[in-house]
Amino acid sequence: MKLAKSHAISLLGLTGTPIEVEVDISAQLPAFVLVGLPDASLNEATSRVRAACGNSGFGLPSQKVLVNLSPAAVPKSGSSFDLAIAVGVVSAMGKIPAEALEGVCLIGELGLDGAVRPVLGVLPMCLAARRAGFRKVLVPAANYAEALLVDGITAVGVVSLRHVVGLLIGAEDAGTVELRTQEASPTSGTTTRRSSDRDLRDVVGQEEAVEGLIVAAAGGHHLSMIGSPGAGKTMLAERLPTILPPLDQEQALEVAAIESISGLTSFANALSLEPRFHAPHHGASMASIIGGGVGTPRPGAVSLSHNGVLFLDEAPEFNSNVLESLRQTLESGVSVIHRAGGVATFPARFQMVLAANPCPCGNFGSINKECLCSFVARRRYGAKLSGPLRDRIDIRLDVKPVRNLSGTLGEGKSIDSKTALARVESARAIARERLRKSGYSRNSQVPGSVIKAQFNPGKTALAQLERQLASGKTSMRGYDRCLRVAWTIADLAGADVPTAEHVAQAVSLRGPDQMIGVA
């Protein structure tokens, strides 16, 4: 009997579990058996590993090969275990010493010719391997750039099973692949903001909407824009990322890990600090927005927009179940996907921007265009954005069509993204310092109980808001959200506490609670 062990990582969401791959070769009838709760895709690894070993010059013996993935209670899926299984088999055949596999984690899919092919989720796997105490991780050469983003562990890019075996037994020079060691700088491999052809200066004649956009960016507030077609709602939303501060190192790494699982990004030995912007089509399914799918849960648009912007254009056209599912995510900041084999959790703390027409034809409230929609049609259209969902939106902008360009073109009245970004960063710095002891960094994150207990600006300033609450024009949640917006406005103005004017402006930005399309 010959026994060997290698190691891999199993992913569920962003959570990685170290897996010990035990290989036993015994004198029984020839067979290749894989146990330890593998799914259908992982069960196919036996055929891939057998062919890869044979075509790489490591023919399997005519005996029973038993592979156990431990702990057996952890669900395992995907092809990323191929390399660890193959190396374990070769080691059990006596061609790799056991000590060569100590502290080494192996990640990769095998082709039938023995080539090591890329897999999804290498970045979170490398983070899990570092937490588990592994010293070295062997990854496909195509995934090498993202493995380099993880400090504190040595990454090695490999191209074939023969290459891996040669590295482990010291028979092949590894100098052709640059290694990153624990001494690497934790801030190396990062990029600054990407240049964009979009600028807030492009928005003309929408000064009130632009100011509302800046308030939303400064406080991290959710935003909705209601207006007729062509008023500039999409243009405004697309320029929101240009006035958001760059991500810090930890935020950028978290976003990169989500993108690694999704396979949407090719890493070039750099960590992007750019806030992400995602605008899914209104026909998108629940799984594509919230996350899920068949087999291994994948992150949806809410997680891909983590630390960035999720823009839902033509929001009432989205499936009502999809829209309602956003409510829990907006409150918790995570997307939780339940499966029979476990619960996958993805971070989803994004800034939501909704855009909608005032009615199905888009002309309701227009001065020179006739609305052809009945009251019932307008009410049905507006009801697609439910009261509880609208209640979670801090700022509601009524975007009117531009009627007169006189005085708006060529006179430098439009603020550019660089100037707006400076205002946003200054306001966020003030809020971060004020909230430092409470553990929060942005006004939109502060719970209502905390903001009322510690940052109450006084009864005089709150008089208008108190009247709104007493008359039933706003809810208690709306009261708290108005107070958060008032603090953001005060931060932008450099004020120590919100004044009555700041609260009044917050109430104006919050807007009425009635549904769209209803006068």
N, C-alpha and C positions, 0 to 999 in steps of 0.2 A: 504494500500500500504506500502511495506517495501523496503527501499533503502539502499544499502551498496556500499562501494568503496574499491578496493584493487589496487595494482600497479605491473606492469611488465615492461619488456624492449623489444622493437622491434629492430632487427638488419637488416641493409642493408649495406653489406660490413663490415667494422669495426665501422661504425657509429651506435650508439645506441640511440634510442628515447624513453623517458619514456612514458608508456602507462597507462592511468587510466582506470581500469576495473570497470564499473558501473553496478550493478546488481539490477534489480527491480522485485519484486514478487507482482503480482496483482491478484485480484479475477476475473479471466477470464478463458476461457477454457484451460485445461492443455496443455502446450507447452513449449518447450525450444528453444528460438530464440537467435541467435548470430548475431550481426550487428557491423559495423565499419570497412568494407573492409577486411574481413578475406579471405584467400585463401582456396582451397579445403581441404588441410590437417588440417587447423585450424578449419574449419567447423565441422570436425569429433570430435572436443573436446566436443561437447554437449553430445554425446553418452558416451564418456569416463568419463566425469565428473558425469553424472547421475548415471552410474554404480559404480564409485568410492565412491560417497557420500552414496549411498545405502548400499554398502558392508562395509563401515566404520561406520555405525550406524547413519548417518545423512540423513535419507530418505527425498527426496524432497516432498514438499506439492503438492497436486492436484490442482495447480494453474499455471498461466503463468509465466515463468521465462524469463525475457528479459535481455540480457547481451550486453552492448555497450562498444566497445573498442575505447577510445578517445585519441588523435584526430583521427576522422574517415577518414581523408584524407591520413593518413600514411598507406602504405601497410603493412599487417601483415601476417606472415606465420609460419608454424612449430608448434610443440607440446609444446614449452616452456611456453605457456600461460595457460596450464591446471591447474597448481597449483593456480595461481592467480584467475582464474575463479571459481574454486571450493571453495577457501577460501572466495571469495566475496559472493558466494551463501550461504555458511554456516553462514556468518555474517549477510546477509539479513534475514535469518531465526531466528536471534536473539541469536545465540549461541556464537558469538564473538563480544565483544564491539568495536565500531568504533575507539575509541582511541588506541586500541591495534594494529591497522593497520597503524597508522600514522608513517611515516618515514621508512616503511618496504617495501622492494621489494621482490617479490616472483617469483622464477624461477624453472621450473621443469615439466616433463611429468608425467601423472598419469596412472597407470595400472588399470584394472577393479577391482582389489582387494583393491585399494587405495594406493598401493605402489608408492613412488616417484622415477621415473626412470631418468637416466642421459640424458642430452641434449648436443648438440654442441654449442660452443660459449659462455660458461659461463664466461670465463675470460674477453672478451670485454664487456659483459653485466654488469659484476661487475664494470668495469671501468666507463661505462656509468652511472650506478647507483650512483657511488661516485660523478661524475660530476654533477648529478642532485640533489645532496644534501640528498640522503637517508642515514640513520644512520645504517641500518641493512639490510642484504640480506640473504634470506633463499634459499638454493640450495640443489640439490640432494646430498646425502652422497657420491656418486661416483664421484661427481664434486667438493667435498669439498677442495681437495688439491690445485686445480688451483684457487679457490676463495680466498685461503689464500695468494696468491701472491699479492693481491691488498691491499695496506695499506690505512688507513684512513676510513675503513668501517668494521663493525662487521659482520663476516661470520658465518652462522650456517648451519651445515649439517643435513638434515632431511631424514627420511626413509619412512614415510607414512603420509597420510592426517591426521590421528588421532594424530600422533606425532606433526604435525604442529599446529593443533588446541590446543593441550595441552600446547605447548610452548606459544602460543599467549594469552591464558587465565590464564597462570601461574599454571595450574593443573598438569604439568609434569615436572620433574627435567631435566634441560638442561645441567647439569654438566657432563653428559657422553660424550658430544661433546665439544672438546676444542675450545675455541673462540680466534680469533685474533683481538685485539683492536687497536685503533688509536695510542697507545703508542708503537706498534711494530717497530722494527728497519727497516728502509727502505732497508737495505742491507742483512737482514736475509733471509734464504730460498734460497740461491744461491749455485750453484755448480761451481767448476772450470772446466777446460778442461778435457774431458774424455780421458782416456788412449787409445791409438790407436796402432794397430800392423803395421801401415803404417808409414814409415819414409823416408825422402828424401835420406837417406844413401843407400836405396835399389836401387836407380837409378845409374847405372854404365855406364860410357863411354859417357855421354851426358852433359859434363860440360857447353857448350854454352846454351843448352836448360834449364838447371838448373838455370843458371844465369839469363836468360830471365824470368823464373818463379819467381825468387826472386824480380826482378824489377817490375813485374806485381803485386805481393803481396804488395810491398812497396807503390806503387802509386794507387792501386785499379784499374789497367788498364785491359781492355778486352784483351783476348788472343786467338790466333788461332794457331793450330799446324798441319802442313801438312807433311805427311811422309808415307812410305810404311808400310804394316802390320807388327807388331812385333817390330817396332822401339822404342816403349816406350811411345806413346802419352797418352794412358789411365793411365799408371802408374804415369806419371808426373801430370796429372790432378787430380788424386785421392789424391795426396800428397800436393796439394795447400792449402787445409784447415789446414794442420798441421803447416803451416808457417804464418797463418793469426792470428793477435792478437785476444784475447778473446773479446766478445761483452761487452759493458758497460751495466749498469742496464736498461737504457731506451731502448736500442736496443734489449736486451734480452726479455724484456716485450712485445715489439712490435711483435717480432718473435713468442713468445708464444701465443699471441692473434690470430695470423694467423693460427697457428697450432691447436688452440682450435676450431676454426670454421671448420677446415678440419677434425678434429677427428683423427689426425695422431699420437698424442702424449698422453701418460698417465703421468700425473703430479704426482710426489712423494714429494709434499711439498718442491719443489726445482725449481729454475729457472736456466736453462742451459745457460751457457755463450759460448757454443761451436758454431762457425760459421757452418751453415748448408751446406750440399753438396747434390745436387739432380742431377740425371742423367737419364732423361726420355728416353724411347725407341723411336727410330726414327719413329715408327708408331703412335706416340701420336697425339691426335686430337688437334684442336685449343683450345677447352674448357679446356683440361687438361694442356696445356702449358700456355695460357694467363689467363684463368679463365672463369667462366660462368656456363653453364649447365642449365638444366630444372628447373624452379621454382626459388628458392632462389639462387642468384649467389654465387659460391664458388671460393676461390682463386686457381689459377693454379700454375704450377711449378715456374714461374717467381716470384710469391709472396712468395711461400714456401722457395725460395732461398734468400729471402731478407736478406741483411747483410751477405750473404754467397756466394756460388759458384753454378752456373748453368752450367752443363757440357753437351754439345750436341755432343755425339760421333757419327761418321758417319754422320756428319752434312748435306752433300748433299742429303742424303736419306730421310731427313725430308720433309714433304709437303711444297712446295714453299710458300703457303699462310701463313703457321705457321712461317716460317723463316722471311718473310717480315713483319709480325705483330710485330716482336721483335724490329723493328727499332724505333717505337714511344716510346715503353717502355724503351729502352736503353737511349733515350734522356730525357724523363720526370721523370723516376724513379718511376712511378706509373702505375698500370694496371686499366684502367677505363672500366667498363662493363655497357652498357646501357640496361635498361629494360623499359617496358611500365610504370611500377610503380615507377621508379626512377633510379638513377645512383649509382652503387656501386663502390667504389674506394678502392683498396688495394695497400699498398706500395710494390714496386718492384725494390729496388736499389740493384742489385746483380752484381757479377763479372762473366761475361760470358766467358766460355772456349769452343772453337770449335775445333773439331778434324776431319780430313778428309784424305782420301788417295789421291794421286796425280792423279789418274784416276780410272775408274771402276774396272780394274783388280788389281790395286795397284802397278804395276811394272814400271810405267813411270819414267824414269830417273835412273833406277836401273842399276848397272854396269854389273851384271852377270845374270839378269833375263830379258827375253824378254817381252815387253809390246805388248799385242795383240789387244789393243784398237785403233781404227781409230782416225784421227784428229777430225773428226766430233763428235765422241763419247766422246773424252776427252773434247772438247769444250762444249758440252751439259752438261756433268757432272760438269765442273767447273762453268758454268753459273747458276747452282742451288744456288750458293752463289752470290747474286747480288752485283753489284758495290756499291750501297748505304749501304748495310749491311757490306761488307768488309771495307768500308771507316770508319765505326764506331769502327773498331778493332784497338787498339793502337799498339799491339805487335803481329807480325806474325813470328812464328818460323818454320824454315825448319828442321824437325827432321830427321836426316840421320840414317840409320841402323849402329849399332856398328860393326866395322870390325875387331878391334884388342883389346883384353882385356889386353894385356901386359902393365903393368904400371898403371892399373886402379884397380886391385884387390889386397887386402891385404896391400896396402901402405897408407891407410888413406886419399886418395885424394878426396873421395866423402864427400861432406858436409852433416851433419845431420840436421834434422828439428829444433832441439833446437838452433843450431848455426845460421841457416838461420832466425829463428824467432827473435832472438836477433838483427840481422841486420835490419830486417823489422821494428821492434818496434822502433829502434833508428832513422831510416829514417823517419818514420811517426811522431815521436816526433818533429824532426827538421821541417818538413813540417807544422805541426800543429802550431808551434810557429811562423813560417814565415807568415802563412796565417791567423793568429788569427784575425787581424783587418778586413779582407775581409769577414769573416763569413764562411770560408770553412776549411776543415780539411785534405783533401787529394788532391793530384795534379790532379787526374782524374776528380774531381768535378769542378775545376776552369774554368769559361767560357773563351773563347778565347780572348774576349775584355779585360777582367781583367788581364789575364796572360801576354798579350802583353803590356798593359799600365803600370802595376805595377812591373812586374818581368822580363822585357826584359833584357837578358844577354849581349846585345850589338851587333852591326852590324858585328863585326869580327867573333864572334862565330857563327852567323847565316848565314854566306856566303854560305855554302853548302846547307842549307835549302832554301835559296833564289833562288839558281840555280835550285833546284828541282822544285820549284813553277813556275819559269819563263819558264822552259822547258816543263811544263805540266805533269811532272812525279808524281806530288802530287797535291791534291786539297787544298783549303783554310782550310777545316776541317782537312785534313792530316797534314798541316803545324802546326795548333794549337795542334794537338795530339802529333806530334813529339816534340814540345816544352814542353808539359806536361811530356812526358817520359824523356826528357833531364833533367828536374828539379828533377825527381825521381832518376835518375842516379847520379846527383850531390849530392842529399841528402844521398844516400847510401855511397858516397865517402867522405861525410863530407865537401864538398866544399860550399863556400858562394854563388857562382853563377855558372851556367853551363858554361863550357869552350867549345871551338871548338871540343875537343875530345869527350866530353859528348854529344854534338849535333850529331856528326858523329856516335856515338854508337846508339843514338836514331833513326837516319835515317836507320841504319843497322837493328835494331830490328823491325822497322816499315815495312821494306821490300818493294818489288815492288807492284804496284797496279794492275798488270795483274792478270787474273783469274788463278786458279790452273789448272794444266794439259796442259798449253800452254807454250811452250818454247819461 
